[in-house]
C-alpha cells in the first residue's frame, strides 16, 4: 500500500465530502478511491469514516487522524516546494570547475554581465588542472579538448576554435615574418608543454587541404606548461607561438599580436560543459549554460573578424 497516496486520498474524500467527488478531483476512478481508504483503515485497524447513503462523517479516530495527516501533508508539500525551488528558481549557489586557461579567458570575463542579469545566483569557481575532473561534484565542469572527446560524459559543446600562430610586431620587425611553414625552423618558437606532445614538432593544417597535415621540425626556445606564461612571452617578443584564436582575438584587434602564416592552423579545439546528470538540472545551471554558449559564440565571431583583418 502506498501510505502517502492513501493519506492524500483520505484527506481529499473528507474535503470533497464524498468518494465520487474526491475521485473526480483526483482524476481517479471511484472504486480506486474507495479501495485506498479501505486499505488505510485496514492498515490502521480502525474505521476512519462513517458511511451512509446520505452522508459521510468522520469517526473520532478519523478526526484525530485527519488533523495529523493534514499537518504531515503540509510539511511534505513545503519540503517539496523548497527542493523544487532549487531547480526552478534563479537563485542559489552555482558550482563551476574549470582548468586555469578556461577559467581566465572564458569564465572570468563573463561573470560581471552574468551577475548583472542574475544577481541572486552566487558563483563558486574551482580552478585546477585535473586529468579526470570530478564532474559529479559540480554543477558545470568545463573541459578543453581536441577533436577527440569522451562520449560517455554528459556534456554540451560550448565552442569550437582553431589554434593559430602569432607573434608580437616587435619580434617580426627584428626577425621577419615566416612566409611558409618550413620557415619556422629558423625562428624562435614557443611551445605549450602537454602530455603526449612532441615538443620539437608542429603539426599544421591548411584549410585548402584540411585532411593532410604537414609536420615541421622546430627547436623550441621556450617549453612551458602554463598558457599565461606562454602568451606573456609572445607579447613581450620572445618568439612565435600557437594559441587558440578566441583567446588572442583582443590582442590581434589591438595590434599587440600579429597572426603569421595565415591561413595555416596548428589544431582544432573544442570546449564542452559537462554536467552530472540531465535529470533535475537546476534552472540556474540551465541559464548559465545558455549564457555561456551565447556569449562564447559572440566572442568567436569577434575572433574570426579580428583574424580576417589582422
N, C-alpha and C positions, 0 to 999 in steps of 0.2 A: 504494500500500500504506500502511495505517495502521501505522506502525512501533511506536508506543506500544502499540496494541492487540495487535499481533503479539508484542511483548515480554511483555506480561501473559499472553497465551495460552501462550507457550513456558514461562514460569515455572510456570503452573498445571499444564501437562502433566507437568512434572517432579515437582511437589509431589504430584499425584494418582496418578502412576505409570502414566499411560496417556492416550490421546486420548479414549476414551469417557468415562472418569471426569471428565476435565477439561471435556468438553462438558457433562456433567450439572451440574457445579459452576458453570459459567459461564452455564448456560441457553442454550447454543448447540448447533447440530447438529454431530455428529462430523465430517462432511465439511468444514464450515467451519473447524473447529479444525485439521484436518489440512492444509487449504489454507493457512491463515495461517502455520503453522510452516514449510511448504514454501516459501512466498513469502519468509519471513525468511531461510531458508537460501540461497535464490537471490540475495537482495539481498546477503548477506554473502559469497557464493561459497564456502561451506564447509558441511559437514554438522555439525549440532549434536547429533543423536540417532542412535543405532544402533537400528534397528527389527528385531524378530524376532517370530515367532509367540508366543513365550513371555514375553519381557521387553523392556523399553525401557531403554536406558542412554545416558549422556552420552558423547560423544566428548571428547577432551582440549580441543579448541576449544570444545565445548559447555559444559564445566565452567568454563572461564575466562570465557566469555561470560555464563553464569548468575550467576557471582559479581558481575560488574559490573552486570548487569541488576537484580539484587536491590537493590544499593545505589542505583541510579538510580531505581527504582520507589519505594523507601522515601523518597528525597528528594522525589520528586514528591508522594507522599501526604502528607508532612509539610508541604510548601508549600501543598497544597490545604487541609489542616486549619487552617493559620494564617489563610488568607484566609477560609475558611468561618466561622471563629470570629468574624471581624469582622462577619459577617452574623447569626450566631445568638447570640453571647454578649452578655449585658447588661453590657457594659464598653466602654471606649474613648472617643474624642472625638466629641461631637455638635456640629456647627457650625450655628448658627442665624443668621438675618438678619431684622431687623425694623426698621420705622421707629420713631422715638422714642416716639410715643404708645403703640404696641402693646408695645414693649419695657418701658415704665414701668408700664403699667396691666394688661397681660395676662401677659407672660412673667415679669418680675421677682417678682411676688407668688407665683408657683407654684414657684420654684426651690428654696426651702428644703424643701418637702414632697417634691418630686421627688428631691432629693438624699438625703433620708432613706430613700426607698424603693429608690433605685438608686445606692448610694454609689460604685460603680465607673464610672459614666458621668460623664465630665467635659464641662462646657458651655463652649463658646466662642460668645459672642453679639456679633455685629457690628451696631451701631446706626447707621443712616444713612437719610436720605430720598433715594430714587432713583426717577426716573420708570420706569426699567426695571431692576430689581434683577437681579444675576447669579445666577439660580436654579440654574444648573448648578454653581456654585461652593460651594453649601451643602447640608447635609442637609435643612434645612427653611427655607423663606423665608415669613414671614408677610406677607400682603397685606391691606390695608384697602381696601374698595371700596364703591361704592354698589350699586344693583341691577344695573348692567351689569358684565359680567365677561368677560375674555378666555378663551373656551372652549378655546383651544389649549394653555393651561397645565395641566399635570398637578397637580391640587390637590384637597384635601378641604375642604369648608366646615366651619369650626370653630364659628362662632356667627353669629346674626342679632340685630340690635339696632335700636332706634329712637332717633332724636335728639329730645330733649325740651328745653323751655325751663325754665331755672332762674334763681333769683336768691337773694341772701342775705336772711335775715329782716330785717337792718338796713335794706337797701335798700327792702324792701317796706314797712317801718314809715314810712320817710321819704316814699316816692313812691306808696304804694298798689299793689295788685296789679291788673294788667290784667284786664278782665272779658271781653273779646272780642279777636280778633286785631288789629283795627284800632286798638286802644288802644296797640299797640306804637309807633305813630308819635309818641306823646307820651312815650316812655320812653327812657332811656339804654340803647342796645343795643350789645353787644359781639360782634364777628363774627370768625370764623376766616377768614383770607385763604387762598384756594385758587385754583388755576388754573381759568379758565373760569367763575368765580363772579361774579355781580353783587352787589357788596358792599352796595348800597343797597336790596336786596330780599330778603325772606324768603318762601320758598315753604312753605306749610303744608298739612297734610292732617288731616282729621278722620276717625277710624275709622268713623264712621257713613256717610261717603261717600269711601272711600279712592281712588277714581279721579278725583276732581275737586278738585285743589289750588286754593288761593287764593294770591294774591301780595300781600304787604304791603310798601309803601314805607317805608323807615326811613332814619334818618341815624345811622350808627354813630358812637359816641364813641370806640371803640377798634377798630382793624382790625389783627390780628396773625396771623402765620403760625406761631405756636407754641402748641400746645394747653395746656401747663402754665401759660404766662403768661395765657392767656385764663381758665383755671379759677381761677388765683390772684386775678385781678382780680375775678371774680364773687364769690369767697369773701370778699373784702375790701369788698364792697358797691359796686362800680363800676357795676353795671347787670345787665341780663338777657342771658343767652347761651344758645346751643344746644349741647348736649353729649350724647354717647352715654349712654343710660340706664345701661348696665353700669358706665360709668366713674364716674358720680356717685352710684351707689346707696349707698356708705358715707357720703357727705356728707348724703344725704337721711335716712338712718337716724339719724344723729347730730344732725340738725336744723341743720346748718351751711348747707345749701341747701334751698330750697323749690321744688317744681315749680309753674310757673304755666301757666295756660291749658290744664290737662288737660281732655279727652284729646287735644288737638291735638299733632301731632308736626311736626318740620321735616325729616324724612328717614328713610330706612331704610338701614341699614348692614350690611355683612357682612364677616367676616374669613375668609380662606382660608389654608390651609397648603400651599404649593407644594413639590413635590419634583422632583429632576432626572429621575427615571425610576421606573416602577412595578416594574421588574425588579431583583432582588437588593437589595432595600431592607434595610439593616441592622436587626437586631432592636431596637437601641437607638432607632432612628428610629421604629419602629412603636410602641414603648411610650410614647415621648414624645408622639406624635400622639394615642394613645388617652387618655393622661393629660390632655393639653391640652383635648381635647374634653369629657372627663368633668368636669373642674374648671370650665371656662367655662360649661357648662350649669348647674352648680350656682350659679355666680355670677349667671347670667342669671335663674334662678328667684328668687334673693335680691333682685335688682334689681327684678323685677316686684312682689315683695311689698313692697319699700320704697316703690315708686311708688304702690302701691294704698293705702298707709296714710299717705302724706305729704299 
